[in-house]
Amino acid sequence: MSGKRGVPKVLWAAGIIMYLQAVTSMYVASVQLGEVMRQVRGGEELSGLTYLAFVLDPVVAVLLAVAATALITSQRSVVRLFAIILEAVGIAEAAINLFSGRLQPMLAIVIALVVIGLLLAPNIRGASYDTR
């Protein structure tokens, strides 16, 4: 814990990691936009996985930023549950990207598992904290 009344340090850590995930997700989305545009101009057909990743990355990025903010500012355990579900979606998305032949999503999976571990820490589950 960070003190008697503050947000526990482990939640701060999880929130900061989630903000970084949001930024990298937006970067990946911009790279994918360039890749999609190149494929379309070249007359290539886009796979369903490409479309799915192209749509999911910006959505996940926005949700990660919202969840990180709520995690740090809210006292509700439902926020932690939402963040865990969001990280699980991120793992599924990374697995989809692994099937497209990329290896970078392995790091995303590891980071998501770290965040889930932080959110399930024994000293956090069921804890109430004051953000005043």
C-alpha positions in Angstrom: 0.0 0.0 0.0 1.1 3.6 -0.5 -0.2 4.7 2.8 -3.3 4.7 4.9 -5.5 6.6 2.5 -3.9 6.7 -0.9 -4.1 4.4 -4.0 -2.0 1.3 -3.5 1.4 1.4 -5.3 0.5 -1.8 -7.1 -2.5 -0.1 -8.7 -0.4 2.9 -9.7 2.0 0.5 -11.4 -0.8 -1.3 -13.2 -2.3 2.0 -14.3 1.0 3.3 -15.6 1.7 0.1 -17.5 -1.8 0.3 -19.0 -1.2 3.9 -20.2 2.0 2.7 -21.9 0.0 -0.2 -23.5 -2.5 2.4 -24.8 0.2 4.5 -26.3 1.9 1.5 -28.0 -1.5 0.2 -29.2 -2.1 3.5 -30.9 1.3 3.3 -32.5 0.6 -0.2 -33.7 -2.7 1.0 -35.1 -0.9 3.8 -37.1 1.6 1.3 -38.5 -1.2 -1.1 -39.4 -3.0 1.8 -41.2 0.0 2.3 -43.4 0.3 -1.4 -44.0 -3.4 -1.7 -44.9 -3.2 1.3 -47.2 -0.1 -0.2 -49.0 -2.0 -3.5 -49.4 -5.1 -1.8 -50.8 -3.1 0.3 -53.2 -1.3 -2.8 -54.4 -4.6 -4.6 -55.1 -3.9 -7.2 -52.4 -6.9 -8.7 -50.6 -6.9 -8.1 -46.8 -7.4 -11.0 -44.5 -10.1 -11.1 -41.8 -7.3 -11.1 -39.2 -5.9 -7.9 -40.6 -9.3 -6.2 -40.4 -9.9 -7.5 -36.9 -6.5 -6.2 -35.7 -7.0 -2.9 -37.5 -10.3 -2.3 -35.7 -9.3 -3.7 -32.3 -6.1 -1.8 -31.8 -7.5 1.7 -31.5 -10.5 0.5 -29.5 -8.3 -1.4 -27.1 -6.0 1.7 -26.8 -8.9 4.0 -25.8 -10.3 1.4 -23.4 -6.9 0.9 -21.8 -6.5 4.6 -21.1 -10.0 4.8 -19.7 -9.5 1.7 -17.5 -6.1 3.0 -16.3 -7.6 6.3 -15.3 -10.5 4.6 -13.5 -8.2 2.2 -11.8 -6.2 5.0 -10.3 -9.1 7.3 -9.4 -11.9 4.8 -8.5 -12.5 2.8 -5.3 -14.6 0.2 -7.0 -13.5 -3.4 -7.5 -15.5 -3.6 -10.7 -12.9 -1.4 -12.3 -10.2 -4.0 -11.5 -12.4 -6.7 -13.1 -12.9 -4.5 -16.2 -9.1 -4.0 -16.4 -8.5 -7.8 -16.1 -11.1 -8.5 -18.8 -9.5 -5.8 -21.0 -6.1 -7.4 -20.5 -7.5 -10.8 -21.5 -8.9 -9.2 -24.7 -5.4 -7.8 -25.3 -3.9 -11.3 -24.9 -6.4 -12.7 -27.4 -5.6 -9.8 -29.8 -1.9 -10.5 -29.4 -2.5 -14.2 -30.1 -4.3 -13.2 -33.3 -1.2 -11.1 -34.3 1.0 -14.1 -33.5 -0.9 -16.1 -36.1 -0.1 -13.4 -38.7 3.6 -14.3 -38.3 4.7 -11.5 -36.0 6.7 -12.3 -32.9 6.3 -8.9 -31.1 2.9 -9.8 -29.6 4.7 -12.2 -27.3 5.9 -9.2 -25.3 2.4 -7.8 -25.2 1.1 -11.1 -23.8 3.8 -11.1 -21.1 3.0 -7.5 -20.2 -0.7 -8.2 -20.0 0.0 -11.2 -17.7 2.1 -8.9 -15.5 -0.8 -6.4 -15.2 -3.3 -9.1 -14.4 -0.9 -10.4 -11.8 -0.7 -6.9 -10.2 -4.5 -6.6 -10.2 -4.9 -10.0 -8.6 -2.3 -9.3 -5.9 -3.6 -10.7 -2.5 -3.2 -7.3 -0.8 -5.4 -5.6 -3.5 -8.3 -8.0 -3.9 -11.2 -6.8 -1.9 -9.3 -3.8 -0.6 -11.0 -0.4 -0.5 -8.9 2.7 -0.9 -9.5 6.3 -0.7 -8.5 8.7 -3.5 -9.1 11.9 -1.6 
